[in-house]
Amino acid sequence: MDPAVLARSQMAMSLAFHIIFASVGVAMPVLMVAAEIMWLRTGEKIYLDLAKRWAKGTAVLFAIGAVSGTVLSFELGLLFPVFMKHAGALVGLPFSLEGFAFFTEAIFLGIYLYGWSRVSPRVHVMSGIIVAASGAASALFVTFVNAWMNAPSGFVMQGTDVVAIDALAALKTPYALHELPHTLFASYMATGLAVAGIHAFGLLRPGNHDFHRRALTLALAMVIPCALIQPLIGHFAGQQVAQYQPAKLAATEGLMHTQTRAPLELGPLKIEGGLSFMAFNDWNAKVIGLADFPPEDRPSSIVRVAFLTMVGLGTLAACYAMWAAWLFRKRKWQTHRRFLWATLAAAPAGFIALEAGWVVTEVGRQPWVIYNVLRTANAVTPVPALGARLAVFALVYLSLGVTVAIIITRHVRLTLSPTRSP
C-alpha cells in the first residue's frame, strides 16, 4: 500500500482518538470550577459533590489525552520528517508554548485534585481557573500549527528550501482568525452536550433530582452560548476558505464548474447566488469549481460528507440551544421530558460534529501537508513496514479505548447515583 496512505491513516486514527480527550480536557475544568464557585457562593454541599465528581472524571480523561497527545507529537516527526524539516523552525514556537501550557495545566490539576483540604478555598479555586485557562491555551497553540499548515506564512521559498524564517510572522496566519475560536467553542459545546446528556438521563430516572438539576443547569450554561455563536464563526470560516483554499470550498459544496451566482443547495432547496453571497458577500461573485483544478489537486469527496455532517449537527445544536434558552426563561428545562429526551439524544452530537470538522480541515487540505508548499506524499518517511505499525497502533488504541470506556462508564453510573460514593 502507498506509504502516504498508511502514514495518513495512522495520524488520522491517532488524532481522531486524541481530539475527544483533548476537548474534554479543555472544557471539563470550566465546569468543575463553576460548580466549586457555586458551592462557595451558596454554601450548598451538592455543588461541592458535583465539583469533586467532575474533577475525578477530568483527571482520568486528562491522563488519556496526555498519553495520546505525546504519541501524536512523536508520530508527526517519525511519519512526516520532511514536514518537520520545512516547518520545524516555524511551528516550533507554538509547539513549545503548548508544552509550557500543558505542564502548567498538569501541575495545577494536581493541586486541584489533592488540595481540597490542604489549601485555602481561594487558592483552590484559583488553581482550577489556571487549569481551565492553560487547557484552553494548550489547545489554541496546537490549533495555531494547524492554521499555519492551511495558510502558511513567515517564510520565503527558495527552490525547495525555506528561507527568511520569521517565527513570529508565522503566528499571523490568517486561518488562526477562525480556527482558534471555532475549535475552542467546539470543545466547550461538545463536552457540554455530553455532560448535559448524562444528567438529563439522571433526571429521567426516578430518585433525588437536585444533583442532576444543578449539573444540567451548569452544562447548558456552557452549551447555549457556544452553540449559538458557532454558526457565525462557521460562516466566517467559509469565507476564509473561499479566499485561501478555493479547492476545499468547491469540495465541501460539491461545486464542479466555476460559475457566477453559484447556487447554495440545502437539500431539495436551491438558492440561486446563495453560495456566491455566503462566500464573498456578493450574489454575483464567481466561485471556482473543482474542474479548474488538476485531478491530483482535488480533495476527496468524503470532505463534502463530513462538511454536511458538521453543518447539519451544528445547525441542530443551534436550534436546540434556542429551545433551551426559551425553556430557561420559562424555568421549565428541568421538568420538560421531551427536552430531556432531546438532550440525551444530542449528547454525542457535539463530538461527531467535532470529528467531522477535523475531517473537513485535514482531508480538505490534501494533497498538501503545507498548503501549496509541500505535498503530503513528499513529506512521508521512507521507512518500510508502516502497515505493521498501523496495525499495532490500532490494537493499542482499541485496548486503551475499551479501558477508558469501562472506567468512564463506572464513573457515570456512580454520578447518576449521587448518594453513592465514587
C-alpha positions in Angstrom: 0.0 0.0 0.0 1.1 3.6 -0.6 3.3 4.8 2.3 1.5 8.2 2.3 -1.9 6.4 2.8 -0.6 4.3 5.6 1.1 7.3 7.3 -2.0 9.4 6.9 -4.2 6.6 8.2 -2.1 6.3 11.4 -2.1 10.0 12.0 -5.9 10.2 11.3 -6.6 7.4 13.8 -4.4 9.0 16.5 -5.9 12.4 16.0 -9.5 11.1 16.0 -8.8 9.4 19.3 -6.9 12.2 20.9 -9.2 15.1 19.9 -12.0 13.7 22.1 -9.9 13.7 25.2 -8.2 17.0 24.4 -11.6 18.7 24.0 -12.8 17.2 27.4 -9.5 18.4 28.9 -10.3 21.9 27.7 -13.9 22.1 28.8 -14.4 20.0 31.9 -12.2 22.2 34.1 -14.5 25.1 33.4 -17.5 23.1 34.6 -15.8 21.8 37.8 -14.6 25.2 38.7 -18.1 26.7 38.1 -19.5 24.0 40.4 -17.0 24.9 43.1 -17.7 28.6 42.8 -21.4 27.9 43.2 -20.6 26.0 46.3 -18.6 28.8 47.8 -21.4 31.3 46.8 -24.4 29.3 48.0 -23.0 27.0 50.6 -24.9 24.1 49.1 -22.9 20.9 49.6 -24.4 19.4 46.5 -22.2 21.7 44.4 -19.1 20.5 46.2 -20.1 16.9 45.5 -20.6 17.8 41.8 -17.2 19.6 41.6 -15.4 16.6 43.1 -17.1 14.1 40.8 -16.4 16.2 37.7 -12.8 16.6 38.8 -12.3 12.9 39.1 -13.7 12.4 35.6 -11.5 15.2 34.3 -8.4 13.6 35.8 -9.0 10.2 34.0 -9.7 11.8 30.7 -6.8 14.3 31.0 -4.4 11.4 31.6 -5.5 9.6 28.4 -5.3 12.9 26.5 -1.8 13.4 27.7 -0.7 10.0 26.6 -2.3 10.1 23.2 -1.0 13.7 22.6 2.5 12.6 23.4 2.1 9.8 20.8 0.9 12.3 18.2 4.0 14.5 18.7 6.3 11.6 18.1 4.3 10.4 15.1 4.5 13.8 13.4 8.3 13.6 13.4 8.6 9.9 12.6 6.0 9.7 9.9 6.5 13.1 8.3 10.1 14.0 8.8 10.2 16.2 5.7 7.4 18.3 7.1 9.4 18.9 10.3 12.4 19.8 8.2 10.4 22.5 6.4 8.2 23.6 9.2 10.2 22.9 12.4 11.6 26.4 12.8 8.2 28.0 12.1 5.9 25.9 14.2 8.5 25.3 17.0 7.3 28.4 18.9 3.6 27.4 19.2 4.6 23.8 19.9 6.9 24.9 22.8 4.3 27.3 24.2 1.8 24.4 24.0 4.2 22.3 26.1 4.5 25.0 28.7 0.7 25.3 28.8 0.3 21.6 29.2 2.8 21.3 32.1 1.1 24.3 33.8 -2.3 22.5 33.4 -0.9 19.2 34.8 0.8 20.9 37.8 -2.3 22.9 38.8 -4.6 20.0 38.2 -2.6 18.1 40.7 -3.0 20.9 43.2 -6.8 21.0 42.5 -7.3 17.2 42.9 -5.2 16.9 46.1 -5.6 20.3 47.6 -9.2 20.3 48.8 -8.3 20.3 52.5 -4.7 21.4 52.1 -5.0 24.9 50.6 -7.5 27.8 51.2 -10.7 27.8 49.1 -9.5 30.9 47.2 -6.2 29.2 46.3 -8.1 26.0 45.3 -10.5 27.9 43.0 -7.6 29.8 41.5 -5.7 26.6 40.8 -8.8 25.3 38.9 -9.1 28.6 36.9 -5.4 28.1 35.9 -6.2 24.6 34.8 -9.1 25.8 32.7 -7.1 28.7 31.2 -3.9 26.6 30.5 -6.1 23.9 28.9 -7.6 26.4 26.6 -4.1 27.9 25.8 -2.7 24.5 25.1 -5.5 23.8 22.5 -5.1 27.2 20.9 -1.3 26.8 20.4 -1.8 23.5 18.8 -4.5 24.9 16.6 -2.1 27.7 15.6 0.1 25.0 14.0 -2.9 23.6 12.0 -3.9 27.0 11.0 -0.4 27.7 9.7 -0.4 24.4 7.7 -3.6 25.6 5.9 -2.4 29.2 5.3 1.4 29.2 5.8 3.2 32.5 6.4 6.5 33.8 7.9 9.0 32.5 5.3 10.1 32.6 1.7 10.6 29.6 -0.6 13.9 29.5 -2.4 13.6 26.5 -4.7 12.8 23.7 -2.3 14.3 25.4 0.7 12.6 27.5 3.3 14.5 30.8 3.9 13.9 34.2 5.6 12.2 32.5 8.5 10.2 34.7 10.9 8.6 32.6 13.6 6.5 35.5 14.9 5.1 36.2 11.5 4.1 32.6 11.2 1.7 33.2 14.1 -0.1 35.8 12.0 -1.5 33.2 9.7 -5.0 34.4 8.6 -6.5 31.0 9.3 -6.0 31.5 13.0 -8.8 34.1 13.0 -11.4 31.4 12.6 -9.7 28.2 13.5 -8.9 29.2 17.1 -12.4 30.3 18.2 -14.1 27.6 16.2 -12.0 24.9 17.8 -12.3 26.3 21.3 -16.1 26.8 21.2 -16.5 23.3 19.6 -14.7 21.8 22.6 -17.0 23.6 25.0 -20.1 22.7 23.1 -19.3 19.0 22.5 -18.3 18.5 26.2 -21.2 20.4 27.5 -23.7 18.4 25.4 -22.2 15.2 26.6 -22.4 16.2 30.2 -25.9 17.6 29.7 -27.0 14.3 28.2 -25.7 12.3 31.2 -27.5 14.4 33.7 -30.7 14.6 31.6 -30.7 10.9 31.8 -30.4 11.2 35.5 -33.5 13.5 35.6 -35.5 11.0 33.5 -34.9 8.3 36.1 -36.7 8.1 39.5 -34.8 9.4 42.5 -33.3 12.6 44.0 -33.0 15.0 41.2 -31.4 18.0 42.9 -27.9 16.9 42.0 -28.8 16.5 38.3 -30.8 19.7 38.1 -27.8 21.7 39.1 -25.4 19.8 36.9 -27.7 20.2 33.9 -28.0 23.9 34.5 -24.3 24.4 34.5 -23.8 22.3 31.4 -26.4 24.1 29.5 -25.0 27.5 30.6 -21.9 26.3 28.6 -23.7 24.8 25.7 -26.2 27.6 24.8 -23.8 30.5 24.0 -21.3 28.2 22.3 -23.9 26.5 20.1 -25.4 29.9 19.1 -22.1 31.5 18.2 -20.7 28.6 16.2 -22.8 29.2 13.1 -21.5 32.8 12.9 -17.8 31.6 13.3 -18.5 28.9 10.7 -19.8 31.5 8.2 -16.6 33.5 8.6 -14.6 30.3 8.3 -16.3 29.5 5.0 -15.3 33.0 3.7 -11.7 32.4 4.7 -11.7 29.0 2.9 -13.1 30.7 -0.2 -10.3 33.2 -0.2 -7.3 30.9 0.7 -8.4 27.4 -0.2 -10.9 27.5 -3.1 -10.5 23.8 -3.9 -11.6 23.0 -0.4 -14.7 25.2 -0.8 -15.6 23.6 -4.1 -15.2 20.1 -2.5 -17.3 21.0 0.5 -20.1 22.4 -1.6 -19.9 19.8 -4.4 -19.4 22.6 -7.0 -17.8 21.1 -10.1 -17.8 24.0 -12.5 -16.8 27.6 -12.0 -19.7 30.0 -12.2 -21.1 33.3 -11.1 -24.3 33.4 -9.0 -23.2 29.9 -7.7 -26.2 28.3 -6.0 -26.5 27.2 -2.4 -28.1 23.8 -2.2 -29.9 23.0 1.1 -31.4 19.5 0.4 -34.2 20.0 -2.1 -33.9 23.8 -1.7 -31.7 25.6 -4.2 -30.9 29.3 -3.7 -29.5 31.0 -6.8 -26.4 33.0 -5.9 -26.6 31.8 -2.3 -23.1 30.2 -2.4 -21.6 33.3 -4.0 -23.1 35.5 -1.3 -22.1 33.2 1.5 -18.5 33.1 0.3 -18.0 36.7 -0.9 -21.0 38.8 0.3 -21.9 39.2 -3.4 -24.7 37.4 -5.1 -22.9 37.7 -8.4 -19.4 36.7 -7.3 -17.6 33.9 -9.2 -16.9 30.7 -7.3 -14.2 28.4 -8.6 -15.3 24.8 -9.3 -13.3 21.6 -8.9 -12.9 21.2 -12.7 -10.5 24.2 -12.6 -8.0 22.2 -10.5 -6.0 19.2 -11.8 -7.4 15.9 -10.6 -4.4 15.3 -8.4 -5.0 18.6 -6.5 -8.7 17.9 -5.7 -9.7 16.9 -2.2 -11.5 13.6 -1.6 -15.3 13.5 -2.0 -15.5 12.5 1.7 -15.0 16.2 2.5 -18.5 17.0 1.4 -20.0 14.2 3.5 -18.0 15.4 6.6 -19.0 19.0 5.9 -22.7 18.3 5.6 -22.4 16.2 8.8 -20.7 19.1 10.7 -23.1 21.8 9.4 -26.2 19.7 9.9 -25.3 18.8 13.5 -24.2 22.4 14.2 -27.5 23.7 12.9 -29.4 21.3 15.1 -27.3 22.2 18.1 -28.1 25.9 17.5 -31.8 25.1 17.3 -31.5 23.0 20.5 -29.7 25.9 22.2 -32.6 28.3 21.3 -35.1 25.9 22.7 -33.0 25.5 25.8 -32.7 29.3 26.2 -36.5 29.7 25.8 -37.1 27.0 28.5 -34.6 28.7 30.7 -36.7 31.8 30.6 -39.8 29.8 31.4 -37.9 27.8 34.1 -39.2 24.5 32.6 -36.0 22.9 31.3 -35.6 20.6 34.3 -39.1 19.0 34.1 -39.8 19.1 30.3 -39.5 15.5 29.4 -39.3 16.0 25.7 -36.5 18.4 26.2 -34.7 16.0 28.5 -35.0 13.2 25.9 -33.7 15.6 23.2 -30.8 16.4 25.5 -30.0 12.8 25.9 -30.2 12.2 22.1 -27.9 15.2 21.5 -25.2 14.0 23.9 -22.9 12.6 21.2 -23.7 15.1 18.5 -21.0 17.6 19.5 -18.2 15.1 19.3 -19.5 13.7 16.0 -19.5 17.3 14.6 -16.1 17.9 16.0 -14.6 14.8 14.3 -16.4 15.7 11.0 -15.0 19.3 11.2 -11.4 18.0 11.5 -12.0 15.7 8.5 -13.0 18.8 6.6 -10.0 20.7 7.7 -7.4 17.9 7.2 -8.7 16.0 4.2 -9.8 19.2 2.6 -6.2 20.4 2.6 -5.0 17.4 0.7 -2.9 16.7 -1.3 -0.9 19.3 0.7 0.6 18.9 4.2 1.7 22.6 3.9 -0.8 24.2 1.6 0.7 25.0 -1.8 4.2 24.4 -0.4 4.7 20.7 0.4 2.7 17.7 -0.8 1.9 15.0 1.8 3.3 12.3 -0.4 6.7 14.1 -0.4 6.7 14.5 3.3 6.3 10.9 4.3 9.1 8.8 5.9 10.8 6.3 3.6 10.9 3.7 6.4 9.2 0.4 5.4 6.7 -1.7 7.4 4.2 1.2 8.0 1.3 -1.3 7.7 2.6 -3.3 10.6 3.0 -0.2 12.7 -0.6 0.9 11.8 -1.9 -2.5 13.0 0.0 -2.3 16.3 -1.2 1.3 16.9 -4.8 0.3 16.1 -4.7 -2.5 18.7 -3.1 -0.2 21.3 -5.8 2.5 20.8 -8.5 -0.2 20.8 -7.3 -1.5 24.1 -7.0 1.9 25.5 -10.4 2.9 24.3 -12.1 -0.1 25.8 -10.3 0.5 29.1 -11.3 4.2 29.2 -14.9 3.3 28.3 -15.1 0.8 31.2 -13.7 3.4 33.7 -15.9 6.2 32.5 -19.0 4.0 32.4 -18.4 3.1 36.0 -17.9 6.7 36.9 -21.0 7.8 35.1 -23.1 5.1 36.9 -21.9 6.5 40.2 -22.6 10.0 39.1 -26.1 9.0 38.2 -26.5 7.8 41.8 -25.2 10.8 43.7 -25.9 9.2 47.1 -23.2 6.7 46.4 -19.5 7.5 46.8 -17.5 7.3 43.5 
